[in-house]
Amino acid sequence: MKPGIHPEYRPVVFRDRAADYAFLTRSTATSDKTVEWEDGNTYPVIDVEISSASHPFYTGTQRVLDTAGRVERFERRYGRGRSKR
């Protein structure tokens, strides 16, 4: 790597406020906020809106959408096979 052009890669805590979940990883992201982690060290913290702890796909609360109903509603509203000419 060329020295002096890459951002600093360091430990950062990502905190999901919705699920009250935080994890320590390495990142180039920066933040003015800090948090004291379980190991006693202070790390920058980045608040995120969603993570694997709160995302519906990972938590099993994913909703199944009725795509057939949506297609039928679209066809009723805009018609089927209408020509623009």
SULURKA-V5192 format. One record per residue. N is the residue number from 1. SS is DSSP state (h for helix, s for strand, l for the rest). PSI is psi in whole degrees, -180 to 180 (NA if undefined). OMEGA is omega in whole degrees, 0 to 359 (999 if undefined). Layout:
n=(N	N)
ss=(SS	SS)
psi=(PSI	PSI)
omega=(OMEGA	OMEGA)
//
This chain:
n=(1	2	3	4	5	6	7	8	9	10	11	12	13	14	15	16	17	18	19	20	21	22	23	24	25	26	27	28	29	30	31	32	33	34	35	36	37	38	39	40	41	42	43	44	45	46	47	48	49	50	51	52	53	54	55	56	57	58	59	60	61	62	63	64	65	66	67	68	69	70	71	72	73	74	75	76	77	78	79	80	81	82	83	84	85)
ss=(l	l	l	l	l	l	l	l	l	s	s	s	s	s	s	s	l	l	l	l	s	s	s	s	s	s	s	l	l	l	l	l	l	s	s	s	l	l	l	l	l	s	s	s	s	s	s	s	l	l	l	l	l	l	l	h	h	h	h	l	l	l	l	l	l	l	h	h	h	h	h	h	h	h	h	h	h	h	l	l	l	l	l	l	l)
psi=(145	126	145	-2	-10	145	158	131	113	169	136	143	127	128	123	108	-34	-37	0	53	137	149	149	128	-178	141	165	-2	147	158	149	-21	148	162	146	122	174	-27	2	-9	155	129	155	145	138	121	130	154	-31	143	-174	-20	-20	-5	133	-33	-42	-25	-10	11	23	137	140	125	145	86	-32	-41	-36	-40	-45	-41	-40	-44	-38	-41	-45	-1	157	129	18	137	146	-3	NA)
omega=(178	184	173	182	183	177	180	179	188	177	180	176	172	185	176	183	183	184	183	185	178	176	181	179	178	183	173	180	181	179	176	180	177	178	176	184	183	182	178	178	178	182	172	181	178	179	179	181	184	177	179	179	182	181	183	180	183	182	179	180	182	178	175	181	179	184	179	178	179	179	179	179	177	181	177	184	186	178	180	173	177	181	179	183	999)
//
